[in-house]
Amino acid sequence: MSLWTVRLSSEAAKVLKRADRPTQERLSQKIDALAEDPFAASKPLVNSDMRSARVGGLRMLLKLDHGEVVVLVISIEARGQVYRRLS
């Protein structure tokens, strides 16, 4: 039973849709894990209120809304690209 609702931004949904089938499956498994327990399936980012989840060479940037019990996937990008936006 999912305790959290996972929502994808339009950007993250596009990446998921365009990924190859094995990557889509791995991302979907991670999304399911985030719905069960986002704290175990991700790690906090230093000096930020966001979290990161790893799927191979990809990173998912997340924000948690404790009030509505929602995990918002902001972006899915390659590890080398995703953290540059935060700077």
C-alpha positions in Angstrom: 0.0 0.0 0.0 1.4 3.4 -1.0 1.6 5.9 1.7 2.8 8.8 -0.5 1.5 10.0 -3.8 4.2 10.6 -6.4 3.7 13.3 -9.0 6.0 14.0 -12.0 6.6 17.4 -13.4 6.0 17.7 -17.1 9.7 17.7 -17.7 10.2 14.5 -15.7 7.2 12.8 -17.4 8.8 13.6 -20.8 12.1 12.0 -19.8 10.3 9.0 -18.5 8.2 8.7 -21.7 11.3 9.0 -24.0 13.5 6.6 -22.1 14.1 3.1 -23.4 12.1 0.3 -22.0 14.6 -1.0 -19.4 15.2 2.5 -18.1 11.5 3.1 -17.9 11.1 0.0 -15.8 13.9 0.9 -13.5 12.5 4.4 -13.1 9.1 3.0 -12.4 10.5 0.7 -9.7 12.2 3.7 -8.1 8.9 5.7 -8.2 7.1 2.8 -6.5 9.8 2.7 -3.8 9.4 6.5 -3.3 5.7 6.0 -2.8 6.3 3.4 -0.1 9.1 5.3 1.8 10.7 8.4 0.2 13.2 8.7 3.0 14.6 5.2 2.4 14.6 5.5 -1.4 16.3 8.9 -1.6 18.9 11.1 0.2 18.7 14.7 1.3 20.8 17.2 -0.7 23.2 19.4 1.3 22.0 23.0 1.8 18.7 22.3 0.1 15.2 21.2 0.9 15.3 18.8 -2.0 16.2 15.1 -2.2 17.9 12.9 -4.8 17.2 9.4 -5.9 19.6 7.4 -8.0 18.7 5.1 -10.9 21.9 4.0 -12.6 23.5 7.0 -14.1 20.4 9.1 -13.7 19.3 11.2 -10.8 15.8 12.2 -9.8 15.4 15.5 -8.0 12.5 15.4 -5.5 10.6 17.7 -3.2 8.5 16.3 -0.4 5.2 17.9 0.7 4.6 16.6 4.2 1.2 18.3 4.4 -0.3 16.6 1.4 1.9 13.5 1.6 3.2 14.1 -2.0 6.6 13.4 -3.6 7.1 15.7 -6.5 9.7 14.5 -9.0 11.1 17.8 -10.4 13.5 16.4 -12.9 15.3 13.3 -14.2 18.7 13.9 -15.7 22.2 12.5 -16.0 24.2 12.7 -12.8 26.6 15.3 -14.4 23.8 17.6 -15.4 21.2 17.5 -12.7 23.3 19.1 -9.9 24.6 22.0 -12.1 21.1 23.5 -12.1 21.2 23.8 -8.3 24.3 26.0 -8.2 
